[in-house]
C-alpha cells in the first residue's frame, strides 16, 4: 500500500537536480507592453486582435477536447449503467456550455457597435 513512510513529492527536483518548486507560472508579465501608456493605437489593436485569436483558438481546442470526453463518458456511462460516469458527463456538458458561451461572447465583442 501507500503507508510505507516516505513522501514522493518531498524532493521537488527534476532529473537534472534543478529546483522548480518556487518558479511562478506567469513568465511573460514583464514582456507585455502596458497598453494604456502606448500612443500607437493601431499596434495595440493588432496585439489585442492577435491575443483574442489566440484565446479563441485555445477555447475551441478546449471545447473539442471537452466534447470528445463528454461523448466517451456519455456512451460509456450508458453502456456500463454507471451513474457516476453519467454525472461526470453532465459536469463536462456544463463545462462545454460555458466554453461555448465564452466563444460566442468573444465573437459578439468583435462586432461593430
WORA-V950059 format. One record per backbone hydrogen bond with DSSP energy under -1.0 kcal/mol. NH is the residue of the N-H (numbers start at 0). CO is the residue of the C=O. Records with the same first field share a line. If there is no record, write none. Layout:
NH=CO + CO
This chain:
9=6
12=10
13=17
16=13
19=11
26=24
31=27
36=33
40=38
43=39
44=40
45=41
46=42
47=43
48=44
49=45
50=46
51=47
52=48
53=49
54=50
55=51
56=52
57=53
58=54
59=55
60=56
61=57
62=58
63=59
64=60
65=61
66=62
67=63
68=64
69=65
70=66
71=67
72=68
73=69
74=70
75=71
76=72
77=73
78=74
79=75
80=76
81=76
85=81
86=82
87=83
88=84
89=85
90=86
91=87
92=88
93=89
94=90
95=91
96=92
97=93
98=94
99=95
100=96
101=97
102=98
103=99
104=100
105=101
106=102
107=103
108=104
110=107
